[in-house]
Amino acid sequence: MLRLAEDSPDQLKEGTSANIRSRNTGNSEPAAPRKASRWLRTAAVLLGLTIILLSVFFGFAIHYWLPWPEWVRTFGAWAFPILTCGLWFLPLRHRLARRTAVLLLVSGLAFAYAIKTPPSQDWVALMEKSPHMERQGDRITIVNFRDAAHAPGTAPVIHWTRADFDLSTLDAADLILQPFGDLKGLAHVMLTFRFADGRHVIISMESRQAKGQSFDPLAGFFRRDPLYPILATERDLIWERLARTPPDPVQIYPLLADKAVLRQYFERVLAFVNAIHRQPIFYSTLTESCMTTFINLAPEAFIHVRWYDIRRWVPGYSLSLFQQLGLVDHSMPAETLALRRTLPDGLSAPQGFASDAAWSAYIRQSLDGPTPAPAP
């Protein structure tokens, strides 16, 4: 005989209330699991986007970073993101195993990328030797001080010397800007320090180029080239740019800072040069470039630039920043100042002057007054 169970009035009331709550919410799933499910979906989307970005990044890294033949690097640059994204996103079997393989592959590349140090290579002649400093008190000797002679259309004649300077006689410094044509955001930044005898040490932070390579700003994001400080005469680094066809514009801005701060700045730069002579580091378009390296080394008394100021990262817009900080003449708009501080066309080559100091004085007189003739 079949017996039907009877529910008590309280049980019926409780069940009715639950049904009403379920109909009102439209979902019988409890609130806590729903919230956890949303977080999991969000995390899955973010992880997928991270995998896409890392796949593209390491695709570029394979192209710029690994010392393989170019066709292998080009193939790897395309194949790596396609492979990793395919393994991660395609709706195939063994999804957990495929995604684990992708995570291991990306993690392995990231580890190798992080610990990589610049390898020794066959460098171009102008970057063949690594400069460094020897010091005894105020007396310093710059080893592998470059003094190359440049002439239009011919290979430079390179001289590597040992140059002695007395830090107690450092009396001024200039900012050098080299704009790149009509691309307003692009420029090269150099610093030059003057001593009482009229000689200068001009410093340019560049990416060191192996033979057969050329400068590529994208490569600076992917640890291809070492950072290379050039310590040289002005008749080398400035005339190198003026001797090109057509000549590059070069602007010279006297720095408005006292001698003690300039000396501290120069000493910090030289200490950095010695450090990377012992252990090379990579050039970085963002963090160790022609401009950011100098900003990183600047004493707080000299310059302090917020990390979010775009002019810190884009040298072509840096002049207004230096004016705002009071480091260069700020009595006129940046565009007017740039016109006044650009070296004129038709300057005489340094070979016609008795010394580097004489040529340095000559090019500055071309900005401050009538252009003098070279010494006989």
QUIQUI-V947927 format. One record per residue. N is the residue number from 1. SS is DSSP state (H for helix, E for strand, C for the rest). OMEGA is omega in radians with two decimals (none if undefined). D_FIRST is the distance of its C-alpha to the first C-alpha in whole Angstrom. Layout:
n->(N N)
ss->(SS SS)
omega->(OMEGA OMEGA)
d_first->(D_FIRST D_FIRST)
This chain:
n->(1 2 3 4 5 6 7 8 9 10 11 12 13 14 15 16 17 18 19 20 21 22 23 24 25 26 27 28 29 30 31 32 33 34 35 36 37 38 39 40 41 42 43 44 45 46 47 48 49 50 51 52 53 54 55 56 57 58 59 60 61 62 63 64 65 66 67 68 69 70 71 72 73 74 75 76 77 78 79 80 81 82 83 84 85 86 87 88 89 90 91 92 93 94 95 96 97 98 99 100 101 102 103 104 105 106 107 108 109 110 111 112 113 114 115 116 117 118 119 120 121 122 123 124 125 126 127 128 129 130 131 132 133 134 135 136 137 138 139 140 141 142 143 144 145 146 147 148 149 150 151 152 153 154 155 156 157 158 159 160 161 162 163 164 165 166 167 168 169 170 171 172 173 174 175 176 177 178 179 180 181 182 183 184 185 186 187 188 189 190 191 192 193 194 195 196 197 198 199 200 201 202 203 204 205 206 207 208 209 210 211 212 213 214 215 216 217 218 219 220 221 222 223 224 225 226 227 228 229 230 231 232 233 234 235 236 237 238 239 240 241 242 243 244 245 246 247 248 249 250 251 252 253 254 255 256 257 258 259 260 261 262 263 264 265 266 267 268 269 270 271 272 273 274 275 276 277 278 279 280 281 282 283 284 285 286 287 288 289 290 291 292 293 294 295 296 297 298 299 300 301 302 303 304 305 306 307 308 309 310 311 312 313 314 315 316 317 318 319 320 321 322 323 324 325 326 327 328 329 330 331 332 333 334 335 336 337 338 339 340 341 342 343 344 345 346 347 348 349 350 351 352 353 354 355 356 357 358 359 360 361 362 363 364 365 366 367 368 369 370 371 372 373 374 375 376)
ss->(C C C C C C C C H H H H H H H H H H H H H H H H H C C C C C H H H H H H H H H H H H H H H H H H H H H H H H H H H H H H H H H H H C C C C H H H H H H H H H H H H H H H H H H H H C C C C C H H H H H H H H H H H H H H H H H H H H H C C C C C C C E C H H H C C C C E E E E E C C E E E E E E E E C C E C C C C C C C E C C E E E E E E E H H H E E E E E E E E E E E C C E E E E E E E E E E E E E C C C C E E E E E E E E C C E C C C C C C H H H H H C C C C E E E E E E E C H H H H H H H H H C C C C C C C C E E E E C C C C H H H H H H H H H H H H H H H H H H H H C C C E C E C C C E C C C H H H H H H C C C C C C C C C C C C H H H C C H H H H H H H H H H C C C C C C C C C H H H H H H H C E C C C C C C C H H H C C C H H H H H H H H H H H H H C C C C C C C C)
omega->(-3.09 -3.11 3.13 3.11 -3.12 3.11 3.08 3.11 -3.14 3.13 3.12 -3.14 -3.13 3.13 3.12 3.13 3.14 3.13 3.12 3.12 -3.13 3.12 -3.12 -3.14 -3.10 -3.11 -3.13 -3.12 3.13 -3.05 -3.08 3.08 3.10 3.13 3.11 3.13 3.11 3.11 3.13 3.12 3.11 3.13 3.14 3.11 3.14 3.11 3.09 3.10 3.12 3.12 3.12 -3.11 3.13 3.12 3.12 -3.14 -3.10 2.96 3.05 -3.13 3.10 -3.12 -3.04 -2.86 -3.02 -3.10 3.14 3.04 -3.01 -3.08 3.10 -3.14 3.13 3.10 -3.14 -3.13 3.09 -3.02 -3.04 3.13 3.11 -3.13 -3.06 3.13 3.07 3.12 -3.07 -2.92 -3.07 -3.10 -3.14 3.11 3.08 -3.08 -3.13 -3.14 -3.13 -3.12 3.05 3.11 3.11 -3.13 3.12 -3.13 -3.13 3.13 3.11 3.10 3.14 3.12 3.13 3.13 -3.08 -3.05 -3.09 3.03 -3.10 3.12 3.04 -3.12 3.08 -2.98 3.05 -2.99 -3.10 -3.13 -3.01 -3.03 -3.10 -3.12 3.02 -3.02 2.93 -2.99 2.96 -3.09 3.12 -3.11 3.10 3.02 3.07 3.13 -3.05 3.02 -2.97 3.11 -3.08 3.07 -3.08 3.05 -3.10 3.04 3.14 3.11 -3.14 3.01 -2.93 3.04 3.03 -3.03 2.93 -3.06 -3.13 3.12 3.08 -3.08 -3.12 -3.14 3.07 -3.00 -3.14 3.09 3.12 2.96 3.11 3.06 3.08 3.11 3.12 3.05 -3.09 3.13 -2.97 -3.08 -3.04 3.09 3.05 -3.07 3.04 3.02 3.07 -3.09 -3.07 3.08 -3.01 -3.14 3.09 3.12 3.13 2.89 3.12 -3.03 3.12 3.09 -3.04 3.04 -3.06 -3.02 3.00 3.11 -3.11 3.10 3.01 -3.10 3.11 -3.10 3.09 3.13 3.12 3.06 -2.94 2.95 3.10 -2.99 3.04 2.98 -3.05 3.06 3.03 3.01 -2.93 3.00 3.08 3.13 3.02 -2.95 3.14 -3.13 3.06 -3.13 3.13 -3.10 3.13 3.13 -0.14 -3.13 3.05 3.05 3.10 -3.12 -3.11 -3.11 3.06 3.13 -3.11 -3.14 -3.11 -3.01 -3.10 3.13 3.11 3.11 3.12 3.13 -3.13 3.14 3.11 3.09 -3.14 3.08 3.10 3.10 3.11 -3.12 -3.12 2.95 3.11 -3.13 -3.11 3.05 -3.11 2.91 3.11 3.13 -3.12 -2.92 3.11 -3.12 -3.12 -3.11 -3.05 3.10 3.12 3.10 3.13 -3.06 -3.03 3.03 3.14 3.14 -3.08 -3.06 3.01 -3.07 3.10 -3.08 -3.07 3.09 -3.04 -3.12 3.05 -3.02 -3.07 -3.02 -3.12 3.12 -2.98 -3.05 3.12 3.08 -3.14 3.05 -3.13 -3.14 3.13 -3.11 3.10 -3.13 3.13 -3.12 -3.11 3.11 -3.09 -3.11 3.12 3.13 -3.14 3.11 -3.10 -3.05 3.07 -3.13 -3.10 3.05 3.02 3.09 3.14 3.12 -3.10 -3.13 -3.14 -3.10 -3.04 -3.07 3.04 3.13 -3.14 3.13 3.10 3.10 -3.12 -3.07 3.11 3.07 3.10 3.08 -2.99 -3.09 3.12 -3.13 3.14 3.09 3.09 3.13 -3.13 none)
d_first->(0 4 6 10 13 16 19 22 25 27 25 25 29 29 27 29 32 32 31 34 36 35 36 40 41 40 39 36 38 39 43 44 43 45 48 48 47 50 52 52 52 56 57 56 58 61 61 61 64 65 65 67 70 70 70 73 75 75 76 79 79 79 82 84 83 83 87 86 87 87 85 82 82 82 79 77 77 75 73 72 70 69 67 66 64 63 61 60 59 58 54 54 52 53 54 54 56 58 59 59 62 64 63 65 68 69 69 71 73 73 74 77 78 78 81 83 87 89 91 95 96 99 100 102 106 105 102 104 104 102 104 104 106 108 110 112 112 113 114 112 112 110 109 109 110 110 113 113 115 114 115 114 113 114 112 112 114 112 114 112 114 114 114 115 115 115 112 115 116 113 114 112 109 108 105 105 103 103 101 99 101 99 95 96 93 94 97 98 99 102 104 108 109 113 116 119 121 119 117 113 110 108 104 101 98 97 94 96 96 97 99 97 95 96 94 91 89 86 86 87 83 82 85 87 91 92 93 97 100 103 106 109 112 112 114 112 108 110 112 110 108 111 112 109 110 109 109 106 107 107 107 109 108 109 107 107 107 109 110 108 105 106 107 104 102 104 104 100 100 102 100 97 99 100 96 95 98 97 93 93 90 89 90 87 88 86 86 90 92 95 94 91 93 96 94 92 95 97 97 96 99 100 97 93 91 87 85 83 87 87 91 90 88 91 94 95 94 96 99 98 96 99 101 98 98 102 103 105 107 105 108 107 104 102 103 107 107 106 109 111 110 110 112 115 115 118 119 121 119 119 122 125 124 126 122 119 120 122 120 117 120 121 117 117 120 119 116 118 122 124 123 126 127 126 129 131)
